[in-house]
Amino acid sequence: MKKNDEKNTHGFLSNLIFMIREQWNFEKKGVIIPFIRIPSDIAVALLGVLLTKVVLDAITKSIPAYEFLEQIGLLTILLMILSYVSYYTEQNIYMNSVKIWNLHFYLKKDWKIVDMDYPLFASPAGKTKIMKSHQALNRNIYVNMVSFYPHFVELVKNLFGLFSFCAVLVFLNPIIILLLILSYVIHGLVVLYIEKWEHKTKDERAIIDRKLDYAVHCTSDSSVAKDIRLYNMKSWINTIAQIFLNEKLSWQNKIASKHFLQSLLETLLIFLRNFGAYIYLIWKVMKGEMTIGDFALYFGVITGFGQWLEQIIQRLRKLSTANHKVDDYRYLMDTEDMMRRNKGALLPRLDEPIEIVLENVSFKYVGNDDFILEKINLKIHKGERLAIVGSNGAGKTTLVNLICGLIEPVSGRILLNGTNINEFNRDEYYALITAVFQKVCLLPASIAKNIALRCDNEIDWGRLCESAEDAGIKGKIESLPDGFNTNLVPSVTENGVAFSGGENQKLLLARALYKDAPLLILDEPTAALDPIAENEMYLKYDDLTKNKTSIYISHRLSSTQFCDRIIYLDNKKIVETGTHDELMTLGGKYRQVYDVQSQYYRSDEEEKAV
Amino acid sequence: MINKSIKKDLKLIKRGCSIIRQLSPGQIELSLFKSVLNALIPYISIYMLAVIIDELTQNRNTTLLAVYVGVTCGGTLLLMVLSNLISKKVAIKEGMFEARFENYMNDKKLSMNFSQLEDPNITQLREKIIAGMFATDGGITAIVGRLTSIVEGLVSVIIAIIISYGAIMATDSTDSQVISVVNSGWFSLLLILAIVICIFITVKNSKKVDKKVFELYQDGATNNGYIEYYHYIYLEDDHAGKDVRIYDQKKLIIDEVLKKGRLPWLKIVNGTYRLHQQYFSVNLVISVFIGGLVYIFVGLKALAGTISLGAVTKTYAAIAKLAVAIAELSVSISQIRSNNNYLELLFTYLDLPVELNEGKEILTVNNDEWEIEFHNVSFRYPSSEKYALKNISMKISSNSRTAIVGMNGSGKTTMIKLLCRLYSPESGYITLNGKDIKEYDYDAYLNNFSVVFQDFQLLSFSIGQNVAASKEYDENRVWSALEMAGIDDRVRTLPLNLEQSLYKRFEENGIDISGGEAQKIALARAVYKNAPFVILDEPTAALDPISEAEVYSKFNNMVGNKTALFISHRLSSCRFCDTIMVFDEGQIIQIGTHTELLTNLEGKYYELWNAQAQYYQNKQEDSTDLNHIDDNEYSNI
């Protein structure tokens, strides 16, 4: 097992320091403003109960009308100002939260996802981290990790509020404070128990939600829609959706029952609190120890005290949820890259072909016993055009991923012009490679951005046109009303267009040509092209690879004939290597596959001869 | 005019309610009942506290006081327990509603015409509905919430007026000058006027905020799409992850996410808070002001001895609640009406006509006597000027094997889509055994086709279910279908065999399979269906040469005595077929057998064939000079 230094929990204090530091570095006022609200909010609460007492006392004492006017007027104005300040700052707190949420935490998380080492990113553990950090940040600022600091400040406020009301109650009877706190401790324990239960069952419920979500949304792709109709899959999908709807319902029932018990307890507590307060205060008034004004004041304070306590419990609960989410976020952010990120070896010139040497390279995935490649030795010469052939799953793509530096060999080493590639700075090394991978991944942005993969102001338009031209897609692009500014991914962008499979493949080629690096890798670049376009591509291949080292992967063996050398991958190893003619003469695996593929293209006479 | 729009609004709400009733019976009724209780509960304490204070200042009857306290606390307890009970039931229904509604929407989508699914206008409509639901809490989910707050507000307003009416209107003729002013009807009117003005401003502010927030969210729908796409599709995708690193897309992606997703979203959300800050803070100040005003007014009356102390507290509390309730009521009413914009979108969507599926005739399956004929069929995709198919006329009869070849975009797949009634021809018609295919029952008609599309999809459920396209499946038949497709050995090595789920989107222990393996499973699905008409669109594109050869050699077996239609870029496959049709720019330009077509050296088929075949013929002699292949070499084929 790999040694694991990462912690997935940090503890409350560490998270508090983390969140304050993040806020402080992002915007200092976000740390301070929440505290302004504390005194104004507590004053509003105190003045609220005081106002009633003043009114009632004034009436019982029959003070003069103008004096009454003066007192109430003054108190009202004070309350108006303080309420305003309290509300105004509350909105400021929300705005700060939204700001740091969108402009800091989300972007930092996104950056981490695109910046972390590829093996970490693509591993199941990495996927879990990414998913958890998503969940830490999605939904709204009242419940996600951003709510941590505001909830904390609110908790501080509630504690101060509680103390201030305590101070009033001490004059009445300290025992009341004890009773109230005791009752709410019981309530608090129940709330925390439920919170814990919810956190514990969170993953279990998330699985059901995810499955239900899939069953309901698996149809979102219109290519599925064809299959659904032709194979009448509607009832299949509905059955599965129904199963998980029922499971969700049973969870909802459990949750609702727990919450019902909790609210029942709360209701009972409020009943006891009010009942006790009434009896005690009425008794005091009857004994003549208390005016009606005091009666109203203390009743208000007891209720208020309860509400502070209630608030504290609520905040603790929310804070605990937010605390988990901060952990989840930090879990991703703390992931440390293994590849070289600091200054590495000096890069070779970008305008000269490079040499790649694989020495005894083996690879397997972490936690998997089976090797995908075993002891591969291969030298790709400067400017060589290498073809990689082999059956589905023979490890061709893995080999390319290794050369690209996306994944690292388990043993053996890969040298570029004699330097081990792990001695280069990771990102600088990528500059040496341009690649067309099999799967088409497009950005919901303009065609220009999709080819250049740079922000608008960094795009070299001349080169862009040239690359599109060479890839044979320029005509198509220029036939669109907005030309290179036309958006792709129509499901997201306005007036976006969708290209056909063949056009997408040409777009990816344009992307590779635009980058123009010394090593060109093409992974099945013609699978979706018609014969004519495929042939055009072959004829251009010479031009495309001029002054470059290139690697070409294809199932169509016709394409291998204009490569300088072919390697045949089978069963984790390179089993044959040579030119087309050499391999044909050798009469091994390659010959066998070539014969299988070519038999249909030969005339009957030739077929008999073979 | 106004009357008419109210009528229309009510009609929309009514229809929304009937959908909610259908999906979640009892939710509306229970929620409304709960809102009445919630409105009622605080007034018990407000009213009874006044009674207790009055008793304390006057008679101080112990028994009566005990009864009052009992009524206050007991009554509140009783109603709150009842409210909790209903809350529990409502919470379950609310928790389920979103999923139920999505399932309902999905059901609609599953039964929709395919052409509608691909129609960008309809896609946009659906996006708007979903975005409205999640971003702005608009649409069907909002109805119950708005209705309950209207009811709660109404009940609250009525009780507040009843409670405060007595104290405010109380007059008494006394001699003192100050007191007579306080007790005059004019004074009461003045107070009412002041309250009305204050509430009026409050309501206006609330409505203004509501309207502006609605406007803010109006163009928020597409922004949300960007965020969703990046977070759930692009950033999590392993393949995209490779592109991102090799092409150093980091800066571009963060820039796009920021500009197209985060900043617009920030503008909307913080715009909302800023509006709250601007207007609701004023409302809050006004409500405090009303409170003070009421205290002064009733306090002066109490000083004059016109009303009791209890009346002072309850009037103050009631008016304070009144101001809040009216503001909320007005907002809720305007919200439920603006929410109708979302409802209208939803109903437009639900009411989309289903035109292709209207045929009634049940087709009898018979392998021997088939004839499909295209009669002058032309077709353009919606929102496209160019004809994808133009005046296609052709015949496909039973027991035949037809290959369709042509360049990208020549209309091959479109022809299949029309045949499968995913689209209907713009002009011309297609017949099956002489009858327009539209007249057959849709499901029964499609039952006769086993199709593997180029962009086929497998779902993340188990392999067995995928092959059978249903929850239940016949294991033996699934195995033989897998064998026919040449993937049975691979499935047998899997720990769960047929129960093994594909990919990881549904089951965490699902396995990732290669494109070639997926294609074989899709083939097995077509075999399992065992329909008399087999259509394969590029069935071997992702397969390596050996697997490709395997599929070809099993092709005869798979098709048996069925009718087969075959699209491929690898022309070698055409040699299996009796007839080859060459498509070019939406038209059939050549029909014939492989040998026939190759004799025409000017023809498209020859060009296509040669583009590929040159690399496989007489290689040893001719491997260096690709660009100059002597046509004559092949002319004798």
Interface residues (C-beta under 8 A of the other chain):
Chain A: L51 T52 V55 L56 A58 I59 T60 S62 I63 A65 F68 L69 I72 G73 L75 T76 I77 L79 M80 S83 Y84 Y87 Y88 Q91 N92 Y94 M95 V98 K99 N102 L103 Y106 L107 D110 W111 I113 V114 D115 Y118 F121 A122 K127 I130 M131 H134 I207 R210 K211 L212 Y214 A215 V216 H217 C218 T219 D221 S222 S223 V224 A225 K226 D227 I228 R229 L230 Y231 N232 M233 K234 S235 W236 I237 N238 T239 I240 A241 L245 K248 L249 Q252 N253 I255 A256 S257 H259 F260 S263 L264 T267 L268 I270 F271 N274 F275 Y278 I279 I282 V285 M286 I292 F295 A296 F299 G390 S391 N392 G393 N401 C404 L406 D427 Y430 A431 I433 T434 A435 F437 Q438 K439 C441 L443 P444 A445 K449 L453 R454 C455 V489 P490 S491 V492 T493 E494 S500 G501 G502 E503 R511 K515 A527 A528 L529 D530 P531 I532 A533 E534 N535 Y538 L539 H555 L557 S558 S559 Q561 F562 H580 D581 M584 V593 Y594 V596 Q597 S598 Q599 Y600 Y601 R602 S603 E606
Chain B: S45 L49 I52 I53 L56 T57 R60 T62 L65 V69 T72 C73 G74 T76 L77 M80 V81 N84 L85 S87 K88 K89 A91 I92 G95 M96 A99 R100 E102 N103 N106 D107 K109 L110 S111 F114 L117 E118 P120 T123 E127 V178 V182 T222 G225 Y226 E228 Y229 Y230 H231 Y234 L235 E236 D237 D238 H239 A240 G241 K242 D243 V244 R245 I246 Y247 D248 Q249 K250 K251 L252 I253 I254 D255 E256 V257 L258 K260 R262 L263 W265 L266 V269 N270 Y273 R274 H276 Q277 F280 S281 L284 V285 V288 F289 G291 G292 L293 Y295 I296 G299 L300 A302 L303 L309 V312 T313 Y316 G406 M407 N408 G409 K417 C420 L422 D443 L446 N447 F449 S450 V451 F453 Q454 D455 F456 Q457 L459 S460 F461 Q465 A469 S470 K471 R505 F506 E508 S514 G515 G516 E517 R525 K529 A541 A542 L543 D544 P545 I546 S547 E548 A549 Y552 H569 L571 S572 S573 R575 E607 L608 W609 A611 Q612 A613 Q614 Y615 Y616 Q617 K619 Q620 S623 L626 N627 N636 I637
